[in-house]
Amino acid sequence: MSESLPEPLPESQAEPLLQITELTTILGNPAQPLRVVDGLTLTLDRGETVALLGESGCGKSLTALSLMRLLPDSGRIVAGSVRLAGTELLTLTEAEMRQVRGGQLAMIFQEPQTALNPVLTVGTQIGEAVRLYQGAASEAVRSRVLTLLRAVGIPAPVQRLTEYPHQLSGGMKQRIMMAMALAGDPQVLIADEPTTALDVTIQAQVLRLLKSVQAKSGLAMLLITHDLGVVAETAERLAVMYAGQLVETAPVAAFFAQPLHPYSRSLLASLPDANQRSGRLLVIPGRVPPLDAQLSGCRFVERCPNAEPRCHQEHPAWRTLADGRGVRCHRVDELSIHPAPPLVVASANTTVDSAPTPAPAAITPETPTPAAEVQVPLLTMRGLQVHFPIYRGLLRRIVGHVRAVDGISLDLYAGRTLALVGESGCGKTTVGKGLLQLVPPTGGSVRYRGQELIGLSHRRLRAFRKDLQIVFQDPFASMNPRMVVGDIIGEGLHALRILPKRADRLRRVAELLELVGLDPEAINRYPHEFSGGQRQRLCIARALALDPRIIVCDEPTSALDVSVQAQILNLLKDLQEQLGLAYLFITHDLSVVPYLAHKVAVMYLGRVVEHGPVDEVLDDPRHPYTKALLSAVPVIDPTRRRQVIQLDGDMPSPRQPPSGCHFHPRCPEVMAICRHHYPVETRLGTKRRVCCHAVAAGLTD
Amino acid sequence: MPLIPVVLWTDALVFLLLAVIALFAVWAARHAHLRAPWLRVLHSRVGIATLIVLLAYGSIGLLDSVHLRLKLDQPDAAGDIRYAPEVLSLLDLILSDLRTQQEKTYSAPFATHLHTKDALNQPDGTVLRTYPRLQYGGAHLVDPERDRWDDITHRALTGLTKGAILWALLVVALILWQAVRQQQSVSAVLGCILRGRTRLPWRTALSTLLLLLLLVGGISELALTYHVLGTDKVGENVLYQALKSIRTGLLIGTLTTLIMLPAAILLGIMAGYFRGWVDDVIQYLYTTLNSIPGVLLIAATILMLQVYMSNHADAFASLVERADLRLLCLCLILGVTSWTGLCRLLRGEALKLREIDYVQAAHALGVGHFTIITRHILPNVMHIVLITLALDFSGLVLAEAVLSYVNIGVDPTMHSWGNMINSARLELARDPVVWWSLAAAFVFMFTLVLAANLFADVVRDAFDPRLNRV
C-alpha cells in the first residue's frame, strides 16, 4: 500500500510527542486472526487533546492497549511503530516498558468501580503509584499523594486517604484513578471512555478537571469515546475509527462543520435532536463487518449511502487534505464538493440543521392532537412511594428506609410520551417498576383506567398485565438465553392463555417480528445469535405481543451505539403513531428526550422537581437542578453551548435525604428557607409544575 | 423358568437413574444450549478418554445390578420347582469361576502355594509343616518352580492378542461406519483418524479402548488359571471382590446425589426466589443440619438400623437383601448430610436470577410463579447442578471407603473397597505383609476417582460461560 501519512502540522518543527505509524494489531487464533487495529497512523502533540471516535467493536480500546502494550494474551502487534518522545516503544523490553507505563504514558479506564482494589485504602493505592515512580520516603509520598488529590479536586483530601473505594462515589473514584495516572508525571494520558459510566453532571466535572490538569501540565491526551458531544467540547483534533482503520482525521471545528467520510456524516446525522422531532433519525443500516473476513474493498461499503462499484473492489487509500485533515474514501472529492447531500435525502424535513440559530422552540410540539390535554389520562399516579426497609442486627429490626421513590405524581396519555429524566440513583427505574407493580409500592396510588393497581394480588393483577408492559435497558440480560425467540415473545400469550396453541402463537410472533423489522425466520433462533439492537427489537416485540396500552421504556437505548439507538428510537416512534401507545420513557440521556417525548419530568432523589411540556422545560428550565443538568450535556454546535453550571459533590443517599429541599446542598441558588422546608409545587401556566422556593418567590415578587 | 429375577431396592433406583439419564440425553439433544456444552465434553480428549473409563466401570456396575435366583436341579418333596436361596447377579454368573474357586486362606498374586504354612499329612504318616499347593491357582502346573513364569508369559500374550483382535474388529467396524456415513473412502477416514483430524477425538478414544481391551484380555486369560490379585483371609479371590466393589462405589456416588437432588433444587430455588419467611425457614433448616457433624448423624442412623435388623432378622429373605437395605440407608443419610452445599449455591443463584430482567419481564407478562421457576430459573441453574454432581461423585466414593473403615459404612458382608481397606488394617500388621487387598482396592478406586475428577473438570469447563461463548 502506498499511503501517504497524515501530517497534522504542515511544517512541523520537531517530532511530535507521540507518533503512531501504521500500527497493526491482531487478536485471536493465529490461523484466522482478527485485524482489530489495521495500519493506524496518528500523532499527538504536547498539550493537545486528540479524540478517537467510533462505535463499539471498532478497535478503539485495543488501540489504547496496543500503545500501552497491555494486550490480552491472544493479541499481538504485528507491524508499525509507536514513538514516544523519540523512543520506540514497541522494541522496549518488558522491564523498560514498565517504566514507561505510568511514567510517561498513563491510562485511565472506563469503569472506575472495578479499577480500584476494594480492600486497600485510597491513600495506599495512590501511594503505591507514587512510590513506583519516585521511590521517595514515606513522608514525601504522603505529601505527594495529598498534592495529587488536591490536583484532581477532591475535597478534604486528608480524610480521603484512609477511606476505601466503596465509600466513594463513581465520580470520586474516577478522580482517584486520575490521581494515580498522574502520579508518575506522564507526558501522555490515554483516557478510555473516562466518563461513559458517569452521569452528565459528574461527566461535566470530570471533563473540566481533565482540561484544567492538561492546561497546567501540558499533558497530551488521547481521549477515546463514542460520544460526539464530549469530543466537540474537549478535543482539538479527532480521528474517526471504523472496523480497525482510521477513516477520517480532522480538527474538531472543521469536522463538525463539514464531515467528509460518509461514516462520519451518518454518525452525526443519527444523533437525536429537537429539530428532528417530526422527522426520522438517519439510520446507518447494517453493522460493523466482522474483522476476520478478508475485506477487499472499503470496509464501510455495505452501509454507505454513496457507495459505487469501485468501493466494493478497491481498498481506499489514505488521502491527506489541506488544514491537517485526512480521509479514507474514494469519493471524497465529489462528496466534499456537495456538502452533506446524503443527510438531506434521508431526512427531508431536517434541513434546519445547518442553521446555527438557537433551536426554534415550539415548531412541532402541539401538532399531533391539540385535544390531548382534554383527554382522560390512561394512567394516573399519585404520590407513589417505594421505600425499601433497611434491616440491622440479629433480630433484623428495621432501622430506616431507603426512600427510592418518595411521592411521585404523573399522568400517562394514549399516544403520548412522558420522559422521566434523572441521574443514576434518583429512583427513576423504581418508578417504572412500581408502576408495573414489579416492586410493591409502599404508598400512594396507581390507577389504570380508574382501577387501583396497588395492593392487587398476583392473580388479580394478571388482568392488567396485558395492558402494561416494559422494555429493559440491557438487551443482553432481558431475554432467557435458554429459550428460542418464538417462546420468548409468545410467553405472555401463553401465560395469559390468549393463544393457548403453540401454532397460533408462533403465527402471531411472526407478525410481531415483522412489525419490529426483523425476519420472521428468527423464530427458532436463540437470543445470543442477535446483535444488541436486534435484541432490543425482540424485547419490544415481546412487550407488544399482548397489545399493551402503556409501555415503560427503561433506558432502552443506553446500552446501544449511536447508529443503533437511532433505529430503536425511530421504531418506538413509529409504533406509537401506529398503535397509539403511551410511553413512560425513562432515561438519563437528555439528548434523546426532545426527539421522542411530549412531556418531561425531571427527578431528583426520589421526587419530581420539574414537570412540563418538553420544549418549555428544555428551553426554559426553571429548577436549578434542571438548569444544571441541561447545561452539563455536551453540545456539538458551539453556538448553542451554554455556560456549564457546576454542581458540587454528588447526589446524597436516599437513605438520609437532606433536610428541607433535597437539592439545597448542591444548589447554586440556595436560600435560607431551602434548608428547612421542602418547597411546595408551584404551577407555571397550566402545564408546568416546579418544586423550588426560588421559583415560587420569583412569582410572588 | 430356569431363573427368577430379583429386584432389590437399589436395583430399582439404578434403573430409575438410567431412565432419567436417557430422558435427559434426549432432551439435551433437542436443545442447542445443552447440546453444545455436551458436545464440547465429547470433543475434548480428556473428556472422551475418561468417559470410556467411566463407561467401563458403569457397565460392570450395571451387570452387577441385575439380580436373579437360579432354579435348583432337584424339585422339592412336593414336586414343585425350587430356586436356590442365594441371590446372584449377572456379574456373579460371568465370574462364577472366580467366585467358586476358593482357596483355604491368603495367597499372593499369581501364587501356586498358600501364603501361610500348614501341617500336611505325608503319605508316610509324618506331618510336614510347609506351604501347601493351591487348590486352583496354578493347579495345572506339574513343576510350579520351573514352569510358572513361562506359563504366565504365554497366557498373558494369548490374552493380549485376543484383546487386540477384538479391538481391531471394533476399529474396522467404526471405520466402515464412518466411511458410509461421510461417503468417503476407507483410507481417507483412516488417515483422518490417524492424524487426529476428526471432530470427535477418535484417536484418543481408540487408544483408550485399546488399552482397556488389552488389560481385560490379559487379565481374563490369566484369571482362568491364577488368582491374579491373590486371595484374602478366607481364600476368596481379591479380583472378584474388587470387581464386585465397583457397584457399591458407583451406587454410593450416584444414588446419593439422586436422593439429595430434588430436595436441594426445590428448596434452594424456593428460598432464593420467594425470599421472606420461606427463605428464613429453609436457611434455618440447612444451617441446623450443617452444624451437626455428618459422621455423627451417619453413625447414629446406621447403628439404629443395625439394631433394627438384628431384632427383625426374619423380615429379610436373604443376606443380600439385608445388605442392600443398609446400602440404601447409607445413601439416604449421606444424601441428607450433603444436600446443603448445593442448596446454598442454588439459593444464591436464584436470588440473583429473580432480579434479572427476563424474570422481571415474565412477571410483567403475567407468568405464574411455578412457570417462572421451571422455565426461567431451573434451566439457568442446571449447569451448577451438573457441575456439583460431577464433583460430588468422587467425594462420595471416597466417603464410602472412609465410613466402611470406621465400621459405619456398608454391611460387612457386602463387597466394597472400604471393607477391603478395613480388613487390610490387620493384614498390613502381619509378617510377611499381605499387601494385595489394599493395593487392589487402591488401584480400582484411584482409577475411578481420577477418571471422575478429570471428567468433572471437563464438564465444568464446557459449561463455563467465561471460557466459551454459547
Interface residues (C-beta under 8 A of the other chain):
Chain A: K433 L436 L438 H458 L461 R462 R465 K466 L468 Q469 I470 F472 Q473 D474 A477 S478 M479 N480 P481 R482 M483 I488 E491 G492 A495 L496 Y526 H528 C539 R542 A545 L546
Chain B: H31 A32 H33 I356 D357 Y358 Q360 A361 A362 H363 A364 L365 G366 V367 G368 H369 T371 R375 H376 P379 N380 R469 V470
